[in-house]
Amino acid sequence: MARPLLRLFELRCLLLSRMDDRLRQYSRFGLRALRIGASTLALIALLRSEWMAGAGATLAWFLFIQVERRWTDQAESD
């Protein structure tokens, strides 16, 4: 009885690891899209002399870069 349960657990772990890899790939893609969007908005706002909007978008861009660096550091240590 323990043997089929073990196989079911192994299969579940295998599926979850694949889903984890996909989730990680989608998260990285989404973070890159947010980073590119924030930098574009910052550049456009600053060129239009909208200083507050430019500063906010620049802050968001910087935050996205910091998060991406931490995620890649954690992925390399795993």
N, CA, C and O atoms as a GROMACS GRO file, in nm:
protein
  312
    1MET      N    1   0.081  -0.120   0.000
    1MET     CA    2   0.000   0.000   0.000
    1MET      C    3   0.086   0.126   0.000
    1MET      O    4   0.048   0.228  -0.057
    2ALA      N    5   0.200   0.119   0.064
    2ALA     CA    6   0.287   0.236   0.072
    2ALA      C    7   0.354   0.265  -0.062
    2ALA      O    8   0.386   0.380  -0.092
    3ARG      N    9   0.374   0.164  -0.142
    3ARG     CA   10   0.443   0.182  -0.269
    3ARG      C   11   0.363   0.270  -0.367
    3ARG      O   12   0.423   0.360  -0.426
    4PRO      N   13   0.231   0.247  -0.390
    4PRO     CA   14   0.157   0.336  -0.480
    4PRO      C   15   0.149   0.480  -0.429
    4PRO      O   16   0.150   0.574  -0.508
    5LEU      N   17   0.142   0.495  -0.298
    5LEU     CA   18   0.139   0.630  -0.242
    5LEU      C   19   0.270   0.702  -0.267
    5LEU      O   20   0.273   0.822  -0.294
    6LEU      N   21   0.379   0.628  -0.259
    6LEU     CA   22   0.509   0.688  -0.285
    6LEU      C   23   0.520   0.732  -0.430
    6LEU      O   24   0.572   0.840  -0.458
    7ARG      N   25   0.471   0.650  -0.522
    7ARG     CA   26   0.476   0.688  -0.663
    7ARG      C   27   0.388   0.810  -0.690
    7ARG      O   28   0.425   0.898  -0.767
    8LEU      N   29   0.272   0.815  -0.626
    8LEU     CA   30   0.184   0.929  -0.642
    8LEU      C   31   0.252   1.056  -0.589
    8LEU      O   32   0.241   1.162  -0.650
    9PHE      N   33   0.321   1.045  -0.477
    9PHE     CA   34   0.393   1.159  -0.421
    9PHE      C   35   0.507   1.203  -0.513
    9PHE      O   36   0.528   1.322  -0.533
   10GLU      N   37   0.579   1.107  -0.569
   10GLU     CA   38   0.688   1.140  -0.662
   10GLU      C   39   0.634   1.210  -0.786
   10GLU      O   40   0.693   1.306  -0.835
   11LEU      N   41   0.521   1.160  -0.838
   11LEU     CA   42   0.459   1.221  -0.955
   11LEU      C   43   0.414   1.363  -0.923
   11LEU      O   44   0.432   1.454  -1.004
   12ARG      N   45   0.356   1.381  -0.808
   12ARG     CA   46   0.310   1.515  -0.767
   12ARG      C   47   0.428   1.611  -0.755
   12ARG      O   48   0.419   1.726  -0.800
   13CYS      N   49   0.536   1.566  -0.696
   13CYS     CA   50   0.655   1.651  -0.683
   13CYS      C   51   0.712   1.688  -0.820
   13CYS      O   52   0.756   1.800  -0.841
   14LEU      N   53   0.711   1.591  -0.911
   14LEU     CA   54   0.761   1.616  -1.046
   14LEU      C   55   0.675   1.721  -1.116
   14LEU      O   56   0.729   1.812  -1.179
   15LEU      N   57   0.543   1.709  -1.106
   15LEU     CA   58   0.453   1.806  -1.168
   15LEU      C   59   0.469   1.943  -1.106
   15LEU      O   60   0.468   2.044  -1.177
   16LEU      N   61   0.482   1.949  -0.975
   16LEU     CA   62   0.497   2.078  -0.908
   16LEU      C   63   0.629   2.144  -0.944
   16LEU      O   64   0.636   2.267  -0.955
   17SER      N   65   0.734   2.066  -0.964
   17SER     CA   66   0.862   2.126  -1.002
   17SER      C   67   0.855   2.183  -1.143
   17SER      O   68   0.915   2.288  -1.170
   18ARG      N   69   0.782   2.116  -1.233
   18ARG     CA   70   0.765   2.170  -1.368
   18ARG      C   71   0.681   2.297  -1.365
   18ARG      O   72   0.711   2.393  -1.436
   19MET      N   73   0.577   2.298  -1.283
   19MET     CA   74   0.494   2.416  -1.271
   19MET      C   75   0.573   2.530  -1.208
   19MET      O   76   0.555   2.647  -1.244
   20ASP      N   77   0.659   2.496  -1.115
   20ASP     CA   78   0.742   2.598  -1.052
   20ASP      C   79   0.836   2.662  -1.154
   20ASP      O   80   0.858   2.783  -1.151
   21ASP      N   81   0.892   2.580  -1.243
   21ASP     CA   82   0.979   2.635  -1.348
   21ASP      C   83   0.902   2.725  -1.442
   21ASP      O   84   0.951   2.831  -1.481
   22ARG      N   85   0.781   2.684  -1.480
   22ARG     CA   86   0.699   2.768  -1.567
   22ARG      C   87   0.661   2.898  -1.498
   22ARG      O   88   0.666   3.006  -1.558
   23LEU      N   89   0.623   2.888  -1.372
   23LEU     CA   90   0.586   3.008  -1.298
   23LEU      C   91   0.705   3.103  -1.288
   23LEU      O   92   0.689   3.224  -1.299
   24ARG      N   93   0.821   3.048  -1.268
   24ARG     CA   94   0.942   3.130  -1.259
   24ARG      C   95   0.970   3.199  -1.394
   24ARG      O   96   1.009   3.316  -1.397
   25GLN      N   97   0.951   3.126  -1.505
   25GLN     CA   98   0.974   3.184  -1.637
   25GLN      C   99   0.873   3.295  -1.665
   25GLN      O  100   0.910   3.402  -1.715
   26TYR      N  101   0.746   3.270  -1.632
   26TYR     CA  102   0.644   3.373  -1.655
   26TYR      C  103   0.667   3.494  -1.565
   26TYR      O  104   0.644   3.608  -1.607
   27SER      N  105   0.713   3.471  -1.444
   27SER     CA  106   0.740   3.582  -1.353
   27SER      C  107   0.854   3.669  -1.406
   27SER      O  108   0.848   3.792  -1.400
   28ARG      N  109   0.958   3.603  -1.456
   28ARG     CA  110   1.070   3.679  -1.512
   28ARG      C  111   1.026   3.760  -1.635
   28ARG      O  112   1.066   3.875  -1.652
   29PHE      N  113   0.945   3.698  -1.720
   29PHE     CA  114   0.895   3.769  -1.837
   29PHE      C  115   0.810   3.889  -1.796
   29PHE      O  116   0.826   3.998  -1.852
   30GLY      N  117   0.722   3.870  -1.699
   30GLY     CA  118   0.637   3.979  -1.652
   30GLY      C  119   0.719   4.091  -1.588
   30GLY      O  120   0.690   4.209  -1.608
   31LEU      N  121   0.820   4.053  -1.513
   31LEU     CA  122   0.905   4.154  -1.449
   31LEU      C  123   0.984   4.233  -1.553
   31LEU      O  124   1.000   4.354  -1.539
   32ARG      N  125   1.032   4.166  -1.656
   32ARG     CA  126   1.102   4.237  -1.763
   32ARG      C  127   1.008   4.333  -1.836
   32ARG      O  128   1.047   4.444  -1.871
   33ALA      N  129   0.885   4.288  -1.859
   33ALA     CA  130   0.788   4.375  -1.926
   33ALA      C  131   0.757   4.498  -1.840
   33ALA      O  132   0.748   4.609  -1.892
   34LEU      N  133   0.742   4.479  -1.711
   34LEU     CA  134   0.718   4.592  -1.621
   34LEU      C  135   0.838   4.687  -1.618
   34LEU      O  136   0.822   4.809  -1.618
   35ARG      N  137   0.958   4.629  -1.618
   35ARG     CA  138   1.079   4.712  -1.616
   35ARG      C  139   1.090   4.795  -1.743
   35ARG      O  140   1.122   4.914  -1.736
   36ILE      N  141   1.064   4.735  -1.857
   36ILE     CA  142   1.072   4.808  -1.984
   36ILE      C  143   0.964   4.915  -1.990
   36ILE      O  144   0.990   5.027  -2.034
   37GLY      N  145   0.843   4.880  -1.945
   37GLY     CA  146   0.735   4.978  -1.944
   37GLY      C  147   0.763   5.095  -1.852
   37GLY      O  148   0.736   5.210  -1.888
   38ALA      N  149   0.817   5.068  -1.735
   38ALA     CA  150   0.848   5.176  -1.640
   38ALA      C  151   0.958   5.266  -1.693
   38ALA      O  152   0.951   5.388  -1.678
   39SER      N  153   1.059   5.209  -1.755
   39SER     CA  154   1.167   5.293  -1.808
   39SER      C  155   1.117   5.378  -1.925
   39SER      O  156   1.158   5.494  -1.939
   40THR      N  157   1.030   5.322  -2.008
   40THR     CA  158   0.973   5.399  -2.119
   40THR      C  159   0.888   5.514  -2.068
   40THR      O  160   0.898   5.626  -2.116
   41LEU      N  161   0.802   5.483  -1.969
   41LEU     CA  162   0.719   5.589  -1.911
   41LEU      C  163   0.803   5.698  -1.845
   41LEU      O  164   0.772   5.816  -1.856
   42ALA      N  165   0.909   5.658  -1.777
   42ALA     CA  166   0.996   5.755  -1.712
   42ALA      C  167   1.061   5.846  -1.816
   42ALA      O  168   1.064   5.968  -1.798
   43LEU      N  169   1.110   5.790  -1.922
   43LEU     CA  170   1.175   5.869  -2.026
   43LEU      C  171   1.077   5.966  -2.092
   43LEU      O  172   1.109   6.084  -2.111
   44ILE      N  173   0.959   5.918  -2.125
   44ILE     CA  174   0.859   6.004  -2.189
   44ILE      C  175   0.815   6.115  -2.095
   44ILE      O  176   0.803   6.231  -2.136
   45ALA      N  177   0.791   6.081  -1.968
   45ALA     CA  178   0.747   6.182  -1.871
   45ALA      C  179   0.854   6.288  -1.850
   45ALA      O  180   0.823   6.407  -1.840
   46LEU      N  181   0.978   6.246  -1.841
   46LEU     CA  182   1.085   6.344  -1.819
   46LEU      C  183   1.107   6.432  -1.943
   46LEU      O  184   1.138   6.550  -1.929
   47LEU      N  185   1.091   6.376  -2.060
   47LEU     CA  186   1.103   6.457  -2.181
   47LEU      C  187   0.990   6.559  -2.192
   47LEU      O  188   1.008   6.666  -2.251
   48ARG      N  189   0.874   6.527  -2.137
   48ARG     CA  190   0.761   6.621  -2.137
   48ARG      C  191   0.767   6.719  -2.019
   48ARG      O  192   0.678   6.802  -2.003
   49SER      N  193   0.870   6.709  -1.940
   49SER     CA  194   0.889   6.792  -1.820
   49SER      C  195   0.782   6.767  -1.714
   49SER      O  196   0.744   6.859  -1.641
   50GLU      N  197   0.734   6.646  -1.707
   50GLU     CA  198   0.642   6.606  -1.600
   50GLU      C  199   0.727   6.538  -1.493
   50GLU      O  200   0.743   6.416  -1.493
   51TRP      N  201   0.780   6.619  -1.403
   51TRP     CA  202   0.883   6.574  -1.312
   51TRP      C  203   0.833   6.471  -1.211
   51TRP      O  204   0.903   6.374  -1.182
   52MET      N  205   0.713   6.491  -1.157
   52MET     CA  206   0.662   6.397  -1.057
   52MET      C  207   0.633   6.260  -1.119
   52MET      O  208   0.668   6.156  -1.061
   53ALA      N  209   0.570   6.259  -1.235
   53ALA     CA  210   0.543   6.132  -1.303
   53ALA      C  211   0.673   6.064  -1.344
   53ALA      O  212   0.686   5.942  -1.332
   54GLY      N  213   0.769   6.142  -1.390
   54GLY     CA  214   0.899   6.086  -1.428
   54GLY      C  215   0.973   6.028  -1.309
   54GLY      O  216   1.035   5.922  -1.318
   55ALA      N  217   0.965   6.099  -1.196
   55ALA     CA  218   1.032   6.050  -1.075
   55ALA      C  219   0.965   5.921  -1.026
   55ALA      O  220   1.034   5.828  -0.983
   56GLY      N  221   0.833   5.915  -1.032
   56GLY     CA  222   0.763   5.794  -0.989
   56GLY      C  223   0.794   5.674  -1.078
   56GLY      O  224   0.817   5.564  -1.029
   57ALA      N  225   0.795   5.696  -1.208
   57ALA     CA  226   0.827   5.588  -1.300
   57ALA      C  227   0.973   5.545  -1.286
   57ALA      O  228   1.005   5.427  -1.300
   58THR      N  229   1.061   5.640  -1.260
   58THR     CA  230   1.202   5.607  -1.238
   58THR      C  231   1.218   5.524  -1.112
   58THR      O  232   1.296   5.429  -1.108
   59LEU      N  233   1.145   5.560  -1.007
   59LEU     CA  234   1.149   5.483  -0.883
   59LEU      C  235   1.096   5.341  -0.905
   59LEU      O  236   1.153   5.245  -0.853
   60ALA      N  237   0.988   5.329  -0.980
   60ALA     CA  238   0.934   5.196  -1.012
   60ALA      C  239   1.035   5.114  -1.092
   60ALA      O  240   1.054   4.995  -1.065
   61TRP      N  241   1.098   5.176  -1.190
   61TRP     CA  242   1.199   5.107  -1.270
   61TRP      C  243   1.314   5.058  -1.182
   61TRP      O  244   1.360   4.945  -1.197
   62PHE      N  245   1.360   5.143  -1.091
   62PHE     CA  246   1.469   5.105  -1.001
   62PHE      C  247   1.426   4.989  -0.910
   62PHE      O  248   1.505   4.898  -0.883
   63LEU      N  249   1.303   4.993  -0.864
   63LEU     CA  250   1.252   4.885  -0.779
   63LEU      C  251   1.247   4.753  -0.856
   63LEU      O  252   1.284   4.649  -0.802
   64PHE      N  253   1.201   4.757  -0.980
   64PHE     CA  254   1.196   4.636  -1.060
   64PHE      C  255   1.335   4.579  -1.086
   64PHE      O  256   1.352   4.457  -1.090
   65ILE      N  257   1.432   4.665  -1.103
   65ILE     CA  258   1.570   4.618  -1.124
   65ILE      C  259   1.623   4.550  -0.998
   65ILE      O  260   1.689   4.446  -1.007
   66GLN      N  261   1.595   4.607  -0.882
   66GLN     CA  262   1.641   4.547  -0.757
   66GLN      C  263   1.576   4.410  -0.735
   66GLN      O  264   1.643   4.316  -0.693
   67VAL      N  265   1.448   4.400  -0.762
   67VAL     CA  266   1.378   4.272  -0.746
   67VAL      C  267   1.436   4.168  -0.842
   67VAL      O  268   1.458   4.053  -0.804
   68GLU      N  269   1.460   4.208  -0.965
   68GLU     CA  270   1.515   4.114  -1.063
   68GLU      C  271   1.654   4.068  -1.021
   68GLU      O  272   1.687   3.950  -1.038
   69ARG      N  273   1.735   4.155  -0.970
   69ARG     CA  274   1.869   4.116  -0.924
   69ARG      C  275   1.861   4.016  -0.810
   69ARG      O  276   1.936   3.918  -0.807
   70ARG      N  277   1.772   4.040  -0.715
   70ARG     CA  278   1.759   3.948  -0.602
   70ARG      C  279   1.708   3.812  -0.647
   70ARG      O  280   1.754   3.709  -0.598
   71TRP      N  281   1.612   3.811  -0.742
   71TRP     CA  282   1.560   3.684  -0.792
   71TRP      C  283   1.668   3.606  -0.864
   71TRP      O  284   1.678   3.485  -0.847
   72THR      N  285   1.750   3.673  -0.944
   72THR     CA  286   1.855   3.601  -1.017
   72THR      C  287   1.963   3.552  -0.921
   72THR      O  288   2.021   3.446  -0.943
   73ASP      N  289   1.991   3.629  -0.816
   73ASP     CA  290   2.088   3.582  -0.716
   73ASP      C  291   2.038   3.459  -0.644
   73ASP      O  292   2.115   3.367  -0.618
   74GLN      N  293   1.909   3.455  -0.610
   74GLN     CA  294   1.851   3.339  -0.545
   74GLN      C  295   1.848   3.219  -0.639
   74GLN      O  296   1.871   3.106  -0.596
   75ALA      N  297   1.819   3.242  -0.765
   75ALA     CA  298   1.814   3.132  -0.861
   75ALA      C  299   1.952   3.072  -0.882
   75ALA      O  300   1.964   2.951  -0.901
   76GLU      N  301   2.055   3.153  -0.879
   76GLU     CA  302   2.191   3.101  -0.895
   76GLU      C  303   2.235   3.022  -0.773
   76GLU      O  304   2.311   2.926  -0.787
   77SER      N  305   2.190   3.059  -0.654
   77SER     CA  306   2.229   2.988  -0.533
   77SER      C  307   2.154   2.856  -0.518
   77SER      O  308   2.200   2.767  -0.447
   78ASP      N  309   2.037   2.842  -0.586
   78ASP     CA  310   1.960   2.715  -0.579
   78ASP      C  311   2.025   2.614  -0.663
   78ASP      O  312   1.977   2.501  -0.671
   0.00000   0.00000   0.00000
